[in-house]
Amino acid sequence: MTKILLIVAFTIAIVLWFKLQAGKRDELPRKEKTSEDMVRCQVCQVNLPRSEALLSQGKFYCCDEHRRRAG
């Protein structure tokens, strides 16, 4: 009987420990999303974030193929 109680107590302790760890994971700071300037590809006119665009000779492109095509 003592073995069964120890097994149950051990199982409950493990479950509670996992729940506590999951709660800590939820408390991690989230990165705040900030707005970013959008630019337009000179070839296909698609809008994309400035950080993802390719800049060549003062013009923005969505991919290297469009940059080469316009050049």
C-alpha atoms as one frame of an Amber mdcrd trajectory, in Angstrom:
protein
   0.000   0.000   0.000   2.874   2.370   0.813   4.423   1.763  -2.595   1.171
   2.711  -4.333   0.898   5.949  -2.318   4.500   6.835  -3.136   3.918   6.205
  -6.838   0.766   8.368  -6.813   2.543  11.156  -4.906   5.520  11.009  -7.263
   3.213  11.143 -10.311   1.325  14.152  -8.917   4.617  15.913  -8.170   5.826
  15.384 -11.746   2.535  16.637 -13.230   2.627  19.753 -11.031   6.262  20.381
 -11.962   5.412  20.230 -15.694   2.490  22.626 -15.207   4.753  25.029 -13.329
   7.317  24.913 -16.132   4.612  25.570 -18.732   3.437  28.579 -16.726   6.961
  30.009 -16.652   7.231  29.610 -20.402   4.063  31.672 -20.851   5.558  34.489
 -18.778   8.513  35.038 -21.108   8.586  38.551 -22.552   7.155  38.808 -26.034
   8.789  40.838 -28.739   6.733  43.886 -29.460   5.816  44.191 -33.084   6.623
  47.572 -34.516   5.402  48.962 -37.771   7.847  48.971 -40.646   8.021  51.070
 -43.784   6.670  49.391 -46.891   8.272  49.789 -50.309   7.140  48.824 -53.806
   9.021  46.607 -56.236   9.848  48.550 -59.411   9.055  45.556 -61.641   5.957
  43.818 -60.268   4.645  46.635 -58.045   4.209  44.340 -55.025   4.494  45.994
 -51.605   6.909  44.475 -49.109   8.670  45.515 -45.880  11.797  47.593 -46.415
  13.888  45.032 -44.495  12.979  42.299 -47.032  13.486  44.431 -50.144  16.609
  44.620 -52.289  17.921  48.142 -52.909  19.807  48.810 -56.115  20.602  52.234
 -57.586  18.011  53.876 -55.330  15.174  51.539 -56.362  13.587  48.675 -54.453
  13.002  45.150 -55.747  11.263  42.104 -54.245  13.800  39.573 -55.555  17.138
  39.339 -57.303  15.495  38.304 -60.592  13.526  41.576 -60.736  16.631  43.563
 -59.808  18.532  41.998 -62.725  15.601  42.398 -65.122  15.337  46.131 -64.433
  19.107  46.717 -64.614
